[in-house]
Amino acid sequence: MAKKSVATLQSGSKRLTKAIKMVKSPKTGSYAFVETITDPSQVKEFFKKN
């Protein structure tokens, strides 16, 4: 599984991070990208989830 924290975004008083990970589909074997914009403290949790 590939993972990367791409950008740190600032909007007003909040700091956000855009995180992208590549997940392999169990049915077809192909890969898909899952993106999210979260608080920097929650990025590690995002990468731990399958």
N, C-alpha and C positions, 0 to 999 in steps of 0.2 A: 504494500500500500504506500503510495507516495503522499507526501503531505508538505504543505508550505504555507507560511503566513506571509501574505502578499503585500499588504499595505496597512498603514496606520492612518485612519481617517479622523479628522476633528470636525465636529459639528456643534457649534455653540460651546457648552461647557462639558460635553461628553467626548471621551476618547474611544474610538471604535477600531477594531481590526477586522480586515477581510481575510478569511481563511479558506483555503481550497484543499480538498483531499480527493484522491483517486481511489475508487472502490470497485472491486471486481464482483460482477454479478454471479451468484452461484448457479443460476439456471443456464445462462448462455456462455459464460466465461468472458464476456466482453467487459470493458472498463467504462465507468461513468465518473464524471466529476461532480462533487457535491460542494457547493459554496455556501458560506454564511458570513454575516457581519455581526460580530459579537464584541463584548467587553474583553479587553486583553487578558483579564484574569480567568476567563472561561475558555480560552483557546485550547489549553491542554485537555480539558474535558471533551471538547468537540473531536479531537483527534483520537481519544481513547474509545469513543463509541464506534460500533461497526455499522 
